[in-house]
Structures are given as C-alpha cells and as structure tokens.
Amino acid sequence: MNNIKNEFSIKDLEHLSGIKAHTIRIWEKRYNLFEPNRTETNIRTYSIDSLQKLLNVTALYNNGYKISKISQLSNQEILDKAKLLTISSNEDHILNIFKIATINFDKALFINTYKKLETEKSFSEIFHEVFMPLLEEIGFLWQTKTITPAQEHFISELIKQKILVNTEKYQSADVSKNEKVYALFLPDYEIHELGLQYVNYQLTKEGFQTIYLGGSVPLNSLKDLVKNYDYIEFITYFTVNPTCENIDSYLAEFHTELLDNSNHHLHILGRQTDCIDLKTLPKTIKTYESIQNLVKAM
C-alpha cells in the first residue's frame, strides 16, 4: 500500500517552501516552471516531482539566482546546482531536504544528509541550528494538515535515534561531577520527549550523573528517587501537560511531596511555563526559556 502523499495543493506548496501561493502562480504562468494537474472541479494539484522542484528552485532563488535564469535550466540542472549549495551556509536548503525525506518516508535521504552535516557541524550545532527549526516547521505542517501524523512521527523518531546515539558516546565515561543527580522526566500524559532527551545528552556530555525516566511519569513514582538520593535536580518539560488550569495545583503538590524541607529542586522547560505565575513560585522551582539557559545554570 502506498502511504506517500503524492498530490499537493498550492497551499501545501506554500507551507512547505515558504513561497507565497501568488508567487508560485506567477512562476508557473510566466516561466512555465511547474505543470499542475487539474481536478474535475478545476482545482490545481501538484505532484511530488513539482514539490521537489519547487524546493530546489527556492534554494537557488534564496541564494541569489534570478528566477528568469532558473527557468532556463533543465530539471536536472536545477537539481545539480541545488546539490552544490554548501551545507554550512544553507540551513534553509537542508531543511527542505529533510522535509522531502519526511514526506517520502525516505530514511536513506535523512541519514545521508545528516552524515554530510556531521562533517561541518557538532551535534549540538546540528540540533539547535537544524533539528529544532525543522521540528517547529514539522509541527506547523502537521497542524495545517500538509503532512500526516505518520510523517511527523517518522522524522521525530529519526531525530530521537541521533540523540540517543550521541548520548551513548558519553554514558560509559566516569561521572566527573557527582555532587548532584539529575532526574529527567515528563509528567502524566506528556509524551513529547525530544527536548528532554537532548537535555539528557548535554548533561551526560558535561559529566553529570543523570537518571532518565522518560514520558508520562506519575508524581508518586518520583518518590522512590527521593528515598535514595539527598540532592536531586528534577528536570521536566511541560509541552501540553499539565494544562494551564491544573499547573498551579501540580506544582503545589510537587513541592509538598518532593521538595519541601529538602535539597531537591525542580527545573521546568516548555511552552506551558507561560501559564506559571513566577511571582508565586518557591525558590526550589525555576523555569527556563531555552535548553541553553538551563544547561548554563546547572
């Protein structure tokens, strides 16, 4: 069964390329760059080949090529010139390649592109400069139904694999900073792990002792750690849970059950932190706007 989306609306093309639908129509009519199909009701649809061509055209256009010159090139020449763009100065082009890999469930394209990135950048640079913007775009593409949940899961799992592989490189090393233990978890019904896994990578790389518990961890389960460690830095991500309505009660319970009269602390990342009244937070709970800020504070 073919699970690959192979027909796209002009709005899909706009979302994927960043080029306005109006501009795409001009390029289509004036320069004959694309040949859309038509539905029975005369609505334009575009093939996967047209999408890939548009992404390559966009890469050249964003790097100084005039559209009139691009239109004179064959499809193969456009592809060849796009491939020549250097990775280090063309994150947008790399994002487009990863988007093509996502749409086509193309693991080989993802892996080969990642290997090229490794020759130019550290894993931290790849994550912050490429993977984080990619995940933001993928989230938007999912919300607008340009891609399917299966495609979102596909690319997320590939990125997760890279985080785990890079974390493993440092896990066998002796813990050099053992005064504290860092316990990383997600609360009940929270399953968005990528950010937390990357924090675990950074702390492991820096030589800290980490205990990674993963997603949807009930608060009661964390009590077992308190019995065994005197100085725990709990780290979590609030992406969708707790909800804004429940976040104050969750933090109050967390403080009472795990932090009060102890050396333990809670550090929180994620968009749900916008719902927290910082003025009412005890000193044992802190929020952070970014992973970089949290790691610097550790």
Disulfide bonds with the S-S distance in Angstrom:
Cys244-Cys275 1.76
